[in-house]
Amino acid sequence: MTPADGNATRRAVFARAVGFIVLWLALAGPAPADLPAGVVAAAAATWVSLRLVPPSAWRVRPAALARFVVRFLVQSVIAGVDVARRALDPRLPLRTGFVSYAPHLPPGPAQSAFCTLTSLLPGTVPCGTDDSGALVIHCLDVDQFVASQLAKEETLFVHACGGDRDND
């Protein structure tokens, strides 16, 4: 392990421990009598999280993450309105079907997180992968530009997480 790896691991341990303590305080409240249990729970959760999801080279970029979140929320509202219009207006037919999207993210936690985010956008639901490894996306309108929108979302997601899409 190089010194840079050690620093990244220490940052990951610190960030996760602080996150779990904050979560404990949000759930249990700041009662001093409960704090020792919270520290033990946060330490255990930190250890388990490091075992299950080891630190990676990716680092969150706050400005890019903020842009991603704003775009995600705007796209969610736009897509939600579109879904509502399609459901309530009989003149707007649904053209449901499946679209394949070949992600640049390798199979693993990052791709799973991306799939989870895309499932939150109204009108699209990842359903698995096909034989080539491409994601199969169920969508309400196969005539829309689903694959190009997913490519844009993936690029923003990777950038927000500190990765470099060209190298993944």
RAVENVEN-V629629 format. One record per backbone hydrogen bond with DSSP energy under -1.0 kcal/mol. NH is the residue of the N-H (numbers start at 1). CO is the residue of the C=O. If there is no record, write none. Layout:
NH&CO ; NH&CO
This chain:
6&2 ; 7&3 ; 8&4 ; 9&5 ; 10&6 ; 11&7 ; 12&8 ; 13&9 ; 14&10 ; 15&11 ; 16&12 ; 17&13 ; 18&14 ; 19&15 ; 20&16 ; 21&17 ; 22&18 ; 23&19 ; 24&20 ; 25&21 ; 26&22 ; 27&23 ; 28&24 ; 29&25 ; 34&31 ; 38&34 ; 39&35 ; 40&36 ; 41&37 ; 42&38 ; 43&39 ; 44&40 ; 45&41 ; 46&42 ; 47&43 ; 48&44 ; 49&45 ; 50&46 ; 51&47 ; 52&48 ; 53&49 ; 61&160 ; 65&61 ; 66&62 ; 67&63 ; 68&64 ; 69&65 ; 70&66 ; 71&67 ; 72&68 ; 73&69 ; 74&70 ; 75&71 ; 76&72 ; 77&73 ; 78&74 ; 79&75 ; 80&76 ; 81&77 ; 82&78 ; 83&79 ; 84&80 ; 85&81 ; 86&82 ; 87&83 ; 88&84 ; 89&85 ; 92&89 ; 95&140 ; 97&139 ; 99&137 ; 101&135 ; 112&108 ; 113&109 ; 114&110 ; 115&111 ; 116&112 ; 117&113 ; 118&114 ; 119&115 ; 120&117 ; 124&121 ; 125&138 ; 127&136 ; 130&134 ; 133&130 ; 135&101 ; 136&128 ; 137&99 ; 138&125 ; 139&97 ; 140&123 ; 142&95 ; 144&141 ; 146&144 ; 149&145 ; 150&146 ; 151&147 ; 152&148 ; 153&149 ; 154&150 ; 155&151 ; 156&152 ; 157&153 ; 158&154 ; 159&155 ; 160&156 ; 161&157 ; 162&159 ; 163&158 ; 167&164
